[in-house]
Amino acid sequence: ILLDKDGKRKHTRPTFSGQQIFALEKTFEQTKYLAGPERARLAYSLGMTESQVKVWFQNRRTKWRKKHAAEMATAKKKQDSETERLKGASENEEEDDDYNKPLDPNSDDEKITQLLKKHKPGGGGLLLHPHEGEASA
């Protein structure tokens, strides 16, 4: 028994064996909460007090919630960044009205060539033919 400077009993932290922790973790995987009789049975089988089992489960739930919350936050950030990326892509499409509009059949080849160069380096490999009735240059 440890005593503090005033001679009062000092609380010591229990140390659980690997087997005890393994059994507690396995039980926690199956259920996050233990009812009184289940807690009593588990405590008895592991050589622990019911209070120790109860506190262990409380602490383990807190740890589980923090981890779960962190995973959810990471997933939300990933989803938000993907949403922003897609939103940015759609805004770029909206800004590029000339590319999304149907081509005017009366527009000159120079305008078409500029649009193709803007969106596909090298002109996209398309050959442009002059409109009927126009002389080729």
Residue pairs with C-beta under 8 A, 6 or more apart in sequence:
1 9
2 9
2 10
2 12
3 9
3 10
4 10
14 48
14 52
16 24
16 48
16 52
16 56
19 46
20 46
20 47
20 48
23 42
23 45
23 46
24 42
24 46
24 53
24 56
24 57
24 60
25 60
27 34
27 42
28 57
28 60
28 64
31 38
32 57
32 61
32 64
33 57
33 61
34 42
34 53
34 54
34 57
36 50
39 50
39 53
39 54
39 57
40 50
42 48
42 53
43 49
43 50
43 52
43 53
46 53
48 56
93 100
98 115
99 115
99 118
99 119
103 112
103 115
105 131
109 128
109 130
112 128
113 123
113 128
116 123
116 124
116 126
117 123
130 136
130 137
